[in-house]
Amino acid sequence: INQSKPELANNAVPAVTDTIQCVNAPIAEVNIPAQTYTFDNQNGGTFLTETGTRIRVPANAFADDKGKIFSGPVDMTFREFHKVPDFFRAGIPMTYDSAGVEYTFESAGMFELLAFDRDGNPLQVAKDKNIPVDLVSYDNDPKHNVYYLDTLADNWEFIERSTFRTIEEMDNTPESFDYTFSGNNESNTATDVKPQTALIQPQL
């Protein structure tokens, strides 16, 4: 969402962010579609996606390009990427450099979270605000770490080790959320969400 490395709370997850060229779908027709949620920035909200991923947006989480807290409705878009074809379809770079050596990522899951005002102008995460995301993953291998894609430098940055909880340990009942997945992705109806056997990560 912002154009610099975010400050992270213990349970905040960095996103693949920004409308920049380093995330560039090779074939637009098969790009991964986004879910869009509309809500008032003053209120924030809790969100449950189709897969069971949980997003918790605090009140006044977004600011304009000058850093001023935004007042009004926010269009928040969210995409999840869980398998190699997803990464390819979205055009996410899957290599990173460490001490001059290039490595290829093996990912247990990624997400992209962006926010805009109703005129389509991008918003950024406000100073001292964090947006915790519990991302569903289908791979609980402890070797995975959390990385943040700096889209200006076109480089992945290590954040922390991943941690996991089983989905049975989570409260994913639709009534616990302000917004749940629906056909138009802007509903606060208590829609049934039935993810497959999965794990949620990270949460410390």
Salt bridges, closest charged atoms under 4 A:
ASP65 OD1 - LYS66 NZ 3.82
ASP75 OD2 - ARG118 NE 3.07
GLU80 OE1 - HIS82 NE2 2.92
GLU106 OE1 - LYS143 NZ 3.06
GLU112 OE1 - ARG79 NE 2.82
ASP134 OD2 - ARG54 NE 3.14
ASP134 OD2 - ARG165 NH2 3.73
ASP139 OD2 - HIS144 NE2 3.05
GLU157 OE1 - LYS5 NZ 3.66
